[in-house]
Amino acid sequence: MAALMGGEVAAPVVAVTATDTPVVSSTAATASQKSSSATASSAANSTDAKVQTNTSQEAADTAKKASSTTTASGTTSAIANTQADVTNPVIKSIIGQQQATLAPGITEQKLTYLNQNGVQNKYYSVALDPKNPNTQLVAGTPNDGTATGLQTVRDQANAAVKHGQQVVAAVNADFFKMTDGTPIGNVVKNGTELHAATSASETFFGVKKDGTPIIGNAQTYQQVKGELQQALGGRNILVANGKVNDTTAIGSDNEPRTAVGIKADGTVFFVVIDGRQAPISSGLSMTDLAKLMIERGAVTALNLDGGGSSTFVTRQPGDTQLAVQNQPSDGNERAVANTWLVVSKTAPDHKLASAQVTPDDAVYAPNSTVNFKAKGVDASGSSASLPASGLTWQLTDSRLGTIDANTGVFQSNGKTGDVTAQLVANGKVLGSATVTIAVPDKLSFSQSELSVKQGATQIGR
């Protein structure tokens, strides 16, 4: 069911959140490069039975396009929007952008972008420097153990949390046998090889014991195996020496994808692209994935499992639990063989350092009502209590409407533009968020039917 963004919207066309059904786009929002969270991200449920394969998840996808497929997750540059010199870049325009510090040294970025053909995609990334003493990359496995099996990305991350790891982000990793979860590539966890690749053509991403990230082929793996602290397999080294490398097709032309990239400064970034959910997010080809990784700063990059496996999990600032941020194309979380876990070494103290204000970078129709809310955040990115009194909401510019100083409810006066709301405590700004008021020029739906009684306002989930 559809949920109106921020509550009731008093306008002939409504804007909805990224998990809602209608999709509303606005040229005004595009021009200002604001994310129209007015684009719905309802996951496309596959109607085909999942195909079992002895080679990989994406091979299954090739056999049955709508069945389980591999993911394309990779990391992106932290907050910097570094772009390489690429002929015919993948991203034509960014229409929405959110970025956050998940923990010291670990940054998240979410983009809604249009490609050169005007097709929209949803992009999720997390970045870190594995040599930073505040961060760590860990190979995730089912139940955080040594045995082969299948478990969702979130459950693998939570298993590590139970063992004392402060996991703040996780993505799916290697291809695997759907029958029993046997990974296709190498598995090195905490310096111990748990599984050797079944093919000499398999590639890998890993982190050496000194924190140096590395992407290589089977020969490279044998050369550095004793130096690796963590490593998991992948397929197709997409980028080598800053150039498009192996883009052999996996799945159809446009699929959900997952990839990992390494920048020139040693930053590692994982990227997940949603797919099979047009017009919300169509996915992309292997060639475009390679080019996109270069655009985001990769000098070397590796394709990971994609399709229905593509999953992006984070602990959002101010939260204590991990949550799936993207829309897996199966319509739910798929159990996978292994994962990459992004770990913070900064322990939570739950003392207030800032506030996370939402909604942020969303688009609303004129005359909308927007209910701004806030959560307390400590220095580790975890939860903290907000003061029981002394909090006030304010606008940086009151020309577009008014905000209730006590409740944070903003009322648009019908004018268009950007609105920034701030939460203030004793004269100090704890946090802020910006939304765009724009006139939608397009309304589309990600499901064939949506029923609402005439004159009714539907606010459901």
C-alpha positions as CSV (number, residue, x, y, z in Angstrom):
1,M,0.0,0.0,0.0
2,A,1.1,3.5,-0.6
3,A,2.1,5.9,2.2
4,L,2.1,9.6,1.7
5,M,5.4,11.3,2.3
6,G,5.4,12.9,5.7
7,G,1.7,12.4,6.2
8,E,-1.2,14.0,4.4
9,V,-0.5,16.0,1.3
10,A,-3.0,18.6,0.3
11,A,-2.3,18.7,-3.4
12,P,-3.8,17.2,-6.6
13,V,-0.6,15.1,-7.1
14,V,1.1,13.5,-4.1
15,A,4.8,12.9,-3.5
16,V,5.6,9.6,-1.8
17,T,8.6,8.0,-0.1
18,A,11.1,5.7,-1.7
19,T,9.2,2.7,-0.3
20,D,5.8,3.8,-1.6
21,T,4.0,2.8,-4.7
22,P,3.4,6.0,-6.8
23,V,6.4,7.6,-8.5
24,V,6.4,11.4,-8.9
25,S,9.1,13.2,-10.7
26,S,9.7,16.9,-11.1
27,T,11.8,18.8,-13.6
28,A,12.3,21.4,-10.9
29,A,13.7,18.8,-8.6
30,T,15.9,17.4,-11.3
31,A,17.3,20.9,-12.1
32,S,18.2,21.4,-8.5
33,Q,19.6,17.9,-8.3
34,K,17.3,17.0,-5.4
35,S,16.2,13.5,-4.9
36,S,12.6,13.0,-5.6
37,S,11.9,10.5,-2.9
38,A,8.8,11.0,-4.9
39,T,10.2,8.0,-6.7
40,A,8.8,4.8,-5.3
41,S,11.0,1.8,-4.8
42,S,8.6,-1.0,-4.5
43,A,10.5,-4.2,-5.0
44,A,9.7,-6.3,-8.0
45,N,8.7,-9.8,-6.9
46,S,9.9,-12.5,-9.2
47,T,7.2,-14.9,-10.3
48,D,9.6,-17.5,-11.6
49,A,10.9,-20.3,-9.5
50,K,14.5,-19.9,-8.3
51,V,16.9,-21.9,-10.4
52,Q,19.6,-24.1,-8.8
53,T,23.1,-24.0,-10.3
54,N,26.4,-25.5,-9.5
55,T,28.3,-22.4,-10.8
56,S,26.8,-19.2,-9.6
57,Q,23.7,-17.2,-8.6
58,E,23.9,-15.1,-11.7
59,A,24.3,-18.1,-13.9
60,A,20.9,-19.1,-12.5
61,D,19.6,-15.7,-13.6
62,T,20.8,-16.2,-17.1
63,A,18.9,-19.5,-17.2
64,K,15.8,-17.7,-15.8
65,K,16.0,-14.0,-16.0
66,A,13.3,-13.4,-13.4
67,S,14.7,-15.9,-10.9
68,S,17.5,-15.4,-8.4
69,T,20.4,-13.4,-9.7
70,T,23.6,-12.0,-8.5
71,T,24.1,-8.7,-6.9
72,A,26.2,-5.8,-7.9
73,S,27.3,-4.1,-4.8
74,G,30.5,-2.1,-4.3
75,T,31.7,0.7,-2.3
76,T,31.7,4.3,-3.4
77,S,33.8,7.2,-2.4
78,A,32.7,8.5,1.0
79,I,31.2,11.9,0.6
80,A,33.5,13.1,-2.1
81,N,31.9,13.0,-5.6
82,T,35.2,12.1,-7.3
83,Q,34.8,11.3,-11.0
84,A,37.3,9.9,-13.4
85,D,37.6,10.9,-17.0
86,V,35.2,8.5,-18.7
87,T,33.9,8.7,-22.2
88,N,30.1,8.7,-22.2
89,P,29.7,8.6,-18.4
90,V,26.9,6.5,-17.0
91,I,25.4,9.2,-14.8
92,K,23.8,12.0,-16.8
93,S,22.3,13.8,-13.8
94,I,21.9,13.2,-10.1
95,I,18.3,13.9,-9.0
96,G,18.7,12.9,-5.4
97,Q,21.6,12.5,-3.0
98,Q,21.8,11.6,0.7
99,Q,25.0,11.1,2.6
100,A,25.8,10.3,6.2
101,T,28.6,9.3,8.5
102,L,27.6,5.9,9.9
103,A,30.6,5.8,12.3
104,P,33.9,7.6,12.5
105,G,35.7,6.9,9.2
106,I,32.7,5.1,7.6
107,T,30.4,7.0,5.2
108,E,27.3,6.2,3.3
109,Q,26.0,7.6,0.1
110,K,22.6,7.1,-1.6
111,L,22.0,8.4,-5.1
112,T,19.0,8.6,-7.4
113,Y,20.4,9.2,-10.9
114,L,19.4,9.3,-14.5
115,N,21.6,7.6,-17.1
116,Q,22.4,8.9,-20.6
117,N,19.1,7.5,-21.8
118,G,17.0,9.1,-19.0
119,V,16.6,5.8,-17.2
120,Q,16.5,6.1,-13.4
121,N,18.6,4.0,-11.0
122,K,19.0,3.8,-7.2
123,Y,22.6,3.6,-6.0
124,Y,23.8,2.7,-2.5
125,S,27.4,2.8,-1.2
126,V,29.5,2.7,1.8
127,A,33.2,3.7,2.0
128,L,36.1,3.3,4.4
129,D,39.8,3.3,4.7
130,P,40.7,-0.3,5.9
131,K,44.0,1.1,7.4
132,N,42.1,3.5,9.6
133,P,42.3,2.1,13.2
134,N,38.7,3.1,13.7
135,T,37.4,0.8,11.0
136,Q,37.7,-2.8,9.9
137,L,36.5,-5.0,7.0
138,V,35.5,-8.6,8.0
139,A,34.4,-11.5,5.8
140,G,30.9,-12.4,7.0
141,T,29.7,-16.0,7.1
142,P,26.5,-17.8,8.2
143,N,26.3,-17.6,12.0
144,D,29.8,-15.9,11.9
145,G,31.2,-19.4,11.8
146,T,33.4,-21.6,9.6
147,A,30.8,-23.9,8.1
148,T,29.3,-23.5,4.6
149,G,25.6,-22.5,4.5
150,L,23.1,-19.8,3.6
151,Q,21.9,-16.8,5.6
152,T,20.7,-13.3,4.8
153,V,23.2,-10.4,4.8
154,R,21.5,-8.9,7.8
155,D,21.5,-12.2,9.8
156,Q,25.2,-12.7,9.0
157,A,25.9,-9.2,10.2
158,N,23.8,-9.6,13.4
159,A,25.6,-12.9,14.1
160,A,28.9,-10.9,14.1
161,V,27.3,-8.3,16.3
162,K,26.5,-11.0,18.9
163,H,30.2,-11.9,18.9
164,G,31.1,-8.3,19.8
165,Q,31.6,-6.7,16.4
166,Q,30.2,-3.2,15.8
167,V,28.9,-3.9,12.3
168,V,27.5,-0.7,10.8
169,A,27.2,-1.8,7.2
170,A,27.1,-5.0,5.1
171,V,26.7,-6.2,1.5
172,N,26.4,-9.5,-0.2
173,A,29.7,-10.9,-1.6
174,D,30.6,-14.0,-3.6
175,F,28.6,-16.2,-6.0
176,F,27.5,-19.6,-4.6
177,K,25.7,-22.9,-5.2
178,M,22.1,-22.3,-4.5
179,T,21.6,-25.9,-3.3
180,D,23.9,-25.7,-0.3
181,G,25.5,-22.3,-0.2
182,T,29.0,-23.5,-1.2
183,P,30.9,-20.4,-2.3
184,I,32.5,-20.4,-5.8
185,G,35.5,-18.4,-4.8
186,N,38.0,-18.2,-2.0
187,V,37.1,-17.6,1.7
188,V,39.6,-16.2,4.1
189,K,38.3,-15.2,7.5
190,N,40.5,-13.7,10.2
191,G,43.6,-15.0,8.5
192,T,42.4,-18.6,8.0
193,E,41.4,-20.0,4.6
194,L,38.0,-21.7,5.0
195,H,37.4,-22.5,1.4
196,A,39.5,-22.6,-1.8
197,A,38.1,-21.5,-5.2
198,T,36.7,-24.2,-7.4
199,S,38.0,-22.7,-10.6
200,A,41.3,-21.2,-11.7
201,S,39.3,-18.4,-13.3
202,E,37.9,-17.0,-10.0
203,T,39.0,-13.6,-8.8
204,F,38.9,-12.1,-5.3
205,F,38.8,-9.0,-3.1
206,G,40.7,-9.0,0.1
207,V,42.4,-7.1,2.9
208,K,46.0,-7.9,3.9
209,K,47.1,-8.2,7.5
210,D,48.5,-4.7,7.3
211,G,45.2,-3.3,6.1
212,T,46.1,-3.0,2.4
213,P,43.1,-3.8,0.1
214,I,43.7,-5.9,-3.0
215,I,41.8,-7.2,-6.0
216,G,43.4,-10.0,-8.1
217,N,43.0,-13.2,-10.0
218,A,43.8,-16.8,-9.0
219,Q,47.5,-16.4,-9.6
220,T,47.6,-13.3,-7.4
221,Y,45.7,-15.1,-4.7
222,Q,48.2,-17.8,-4.5
223,Q,51.0,-15.3,-4.3
224,V,49.5,-13.3,-1.4
225,K,47.4,-15.9,0.4
226,G,49.7,-15.9,3.4
227,E,49.4,-12.1,3.7
228,L,45.6,-12.0,3.7
229,Q,43.5,-11.3,6.8
230,Q,40.1,-11.4,4.9
231,A,39.2,-12.4,1.4
232,L,36.1,-13.4,-0.6
233,G,35.6,-14.3,-4.2
234,G,34.0,-12.4,-7.1
235,R,33.8,-12.6,-10.9
236,N,35.1,-10.2,-13.5
237,I,37.7,-7.6,-12.6
238,L,35.7,-4.7,-13.9
239,V,38.4,-2.0,-13.6
240,A,42.2,-2.4,-13.8
241,N,44.6,0.6,-13.6
242,G,41.7,3.0,-13.9
243,K,40.4,1.5,-17.2
244,V,37.4,-0.6,-18.1
245,N,38.7,-4.2,-18.0
246,D,36.5,-7.4,-18.0
247,T,32.9,-6.8,-18.7
248,T,31.8,-10.2,-19.8
249,A,28.1,-10.4,-19.6
250,I,26.5,-11.9,-16.4
251,G,22.7,-12.1,-16.5
252,S,20.8,-9.8,-18.9
253,D,21.9,-6.4,-20.1
254,N,20.4,-4.6,-17.0
255,E,20.4,-6.3,-13.7
256,P,20.8,-5.4,-10.0
257,R,24.5,-5.3,-9.4
258,T,27.0,-5.3,-6.5
259,A,30.7,-4.4,-6.8
260,V,33.7,-3.3,-4.7
261,G,36.2,-0.7,-5.8
262,I,39.5,0.6,-4.5
263,K,40.5,4.2,-5.0
264,A,44.0,5.6,-5.6
265,D,44.2,6.6,-1.9
266,G,43.3,3.1,-0.7
267,T,39.7,3.9,0.1
268,V,37.5,0.9,-0.3
269,F,33.9,1.4,-1.4
270,F,31.0,-1.1,-2.0
271,V,28.2,-0.3,-4.4
272,V,24.8,-1.8,-4.8
273,I,22.5,-0.9,-7.6
274,D,18.8,-1.9,-7.5
275,G,17.3,-3.4,-10.7
276,R,14.2,-5.0,-12.2
277,Q,12.1,-2.2,-10.7
278,A,11.5,0.2,-13.5
279,P,10.8,3.1,-13.5
280,I,12.3,3.2,-10.0
281,S,15.5,1.4,-10.7
282,S,16.2,-0.6,-13.8
283,G,19.7,-1.9,-13.1
284,L,22.7,-1.7,-15.4
285,S,25.0,-3.7,-17.6
286,M,28.4,-5.0,-16.7
287,T,30.0,-2.4,-19.0
288,D,28.0,0.4,-17.3
289,L,28.9,-1.0,-13.9
290,A,32.6,-0.8,-14.8
291,K,32.3,2.8,-16.1
292,L,30.2,3.8,-13.0
293,M,32.9,2.4,-10.7
294,I,35.5,4.5,-12.5
295,E,33.2,7.6,-12.3
296,R,33.0,7.1,-8.5
297,G,36.8,7.0,-8.2
298,A,37.9,3.3,-8.6
299,V,41.2,2.5,-10.0
300,T,40.4,-1.2,-9.6
301,A,37.1,-2.9,-9.1
302,L,35.5,-6.3,-8.8
303,N,32.0,-7.5,-9.7
304,L,30.3,-9.4,-6.9
305,D,27.1,-11.5,-6.9
306,G,24.1,-9.6,-8.1
307,G,20.4,-9.9,-9.0
308,G,18.2,-10.9,-6.1
309,S,21.3,-11.3,-3.9
310,S,22.1,-7.6,-4.1
311,T,21.6,-6.3,-0.6
312,F,22.7,-3.2,1.2
313,V,22.4,-3.1,5.0
314,T,23.4,-0.3,7.4
315,R,22.8,0.9,10.9
316,Q,21.5,4.4,10.3
317,P,22.8,7.3,12.5
318,G,20.9,7.2,15.8
319,D,19.8,3.6,15.4
320,T,20.9,0.5,17.3
321,Q,19.7,-2.1,14.8
322,L,20.8,-2.9,11.2
323,A,18.2,-2.5,8.5
324,V,18.1,-3.2,4.7
325,Q,18.3,0.1,2.8
326,N,17.8,-1.1,-0.7
327,Q,15.0,-3.0,-2.4
328,P,16.2,-6.5,-3.2
329,S,14.6,-7.6,-6.5
330,D,13.2,-10.8,-5.1
331,G,10.9,-8.7,-2.9
332,N,12.7,-9.9,0.3
333,E,16.1,-10.6,1.6
334,R,17.9,-13.6,0.0
335,A,20.0,-16.0,1.9
336,V,23.6,-15.9,0.6
337,A,26.9,-17.7,1.2
338,N,29.0,-14.8,2.5
339,T,29.1,-11.1,3.0
340,W,31.4,-8.1,3.5
341,L,30.9,-6.6,6.9
342,V,32.0,-3.0,7.6
343,V,32.9,-2.7,11.3
344,S,33.4,0.3,13.5
345,K,36.0,0.1,16.3
346,T,34.4,3.1,18.1
347,A,32.3,1.8,20.9
348,P,28.9,3.5,21.6
349,D,28.7,5.6,24.7
350,H,25.1,6.9,24.0
351,K,26.0,10.4,24.9
352,L,24.4,13.0,22.7
353,A,26.7,14.4,20.0
354,S,24.3,15.4,17.3
355,A,20.8,14.8,15.9
356,Q,19.7,12.9,12.7
357,V,16.9,14.9,11.2
358,T,14.4,13.3,8.7
359,P,13.1,13.4,6.1
360,D,16.1,14.7,4.2
361,D,16.5,15.3,0.4
362,A,12.9,14.4,-0.3
363,V,10.5,16.1,-2.7
364,Y,6.9,17.3,-1.8
365,A,4.1,18.9,-3.8
366,P,3.2,22.5,-3.0
367,N,1.0,23.0,0.1
368,S,2.2,19.7,1.6
369,T,2.6,19.1,5.3
370,V,6.0,17.7,6.3
371,N,6.6,16.2,9.7
372,F,10.3,16.6,10.6
373,K,11.6,14.3,13.2
374,A,14.9,13.8,15.0
375,K,16.9,11.1,16.7
376,G,19.9,11.6,19.0
377,V,23.3,10.3,17.8
378,D,26.4,9.6,19.8
379,A,30.0,9.9,18.7
380,S,30.0,6.3,17.4
381,G,26.9,6.9,15.2
382,S,24.7,4.9,17.6
383,S,21.7,6.1,19.6
384,A,21.6,8.8,22.2
385,S,18.7,10.5,24.1
386,L,17.6,14.0,23.1
387,P,17.1,16.5,25.8
388,A,13.6,16.3,27.4
389,S,13.3,20.1,27.1
390,G,14.9,23.1,25.4
391,L,14.5,21.8,21.9
392,T,13.2,24.1,19.2
393,W,12.6,23.7,15.5
394,Q,13.4,26.6,13.1
395,L,13.7,27.3,9.3
396,T,16.7,28.8,7.7
397,D,14.4,30.6,5.4
398,S,10.7,31.2,6.1
399,R,9.6,32.3,2.7
400,L,8.2,28.9,1.7
401,G,6.1,28.2,4.8
402,T,6.1,27.9,8.5
403,I,7.2,25.3,11.1
404,D,5.8,24.5,14.5
405,A,8.7,25.2,16.9
406,N,7.6,22.5,19.2
407,T,6.5,19.7,16.9
408,G,8.6,20.2,13.8
409,V,5.6,20.1,11.5
410,F,6.2,22.3,8.4
411,Q,3.4,23.7,6.4
412,S,4.1,24.7,2.8
413,N,2.5,28.0,1.6
414,G,2.5,26.8,-2.0
415,K,5.8,28.4,-3.2
416,T,8.5,26.1,-4.6
417,G,12.1,25.7,-3.6
418,D,14.3,24.2,-0.9
419,V,13.3,24.1,2.8
420,T,15.8,23.5,5.5
421,A,14.6,22.7,9.0
422,Q,17.0,22.8,12.0
423,L,16.7,21.3,15.5
424,V,18.2,23.7,18.0
425,A,19.1,23.1,21.7
426,N,20.1,26.1,23.8
427,G,21.2,28.0,20.7
428,K,23.2,25.1,19.2
429,V,22.1,23.5,16.0
430,L,22.0,19.7,16.6
431,G,21.0,18.7,13.1
432,S,19.2,19.7,10.0
433,A,17.5,18.4,6.9
434,T,16.5,19.8,3.6
435,V,13.5,19.0,1.4
436,T,12.3,20.4,-1.9
437,I,8.9,21.8,-2.7
438,A,8.2,21.2,-6.4
439,V,5.4,20.7,-8.9
440,P,5.5,17.1,-10.1
441,D,5.4,16.7,-13.9
442,K,5.1,12.9,-13.9
443,L,3.1,10.2,-12.0
444,S,3.7,6.5,-12.5
445,F,3.2,3.4,-10.6
446,S,5.4,0.3,-9.9
447,Q,2.3,-1.9,-9.6
448,S,-0.5,-2.5,-12.0
449,E,-3.3,-1.6,-9.6
450,L,-3.8,0.8,-6.8
451,S,-7.3,1.4,-5.3
452,V,-8.2,4.4,-3.3
453,K,-11.8,5.5,-2.6
454,Q,-12.8,8.8,-4.2
455,G,-12.0,11.7,-2.0
456,A,-10.1,9.5,0.5
457,T,-6.5,10.0,1.7
458,Q,-4.6,6.7,1.8
459,I,-1.9,6.5,4.5
460,G,-0.9,2.9,4.8
461,R,2.0,0.6,4.5
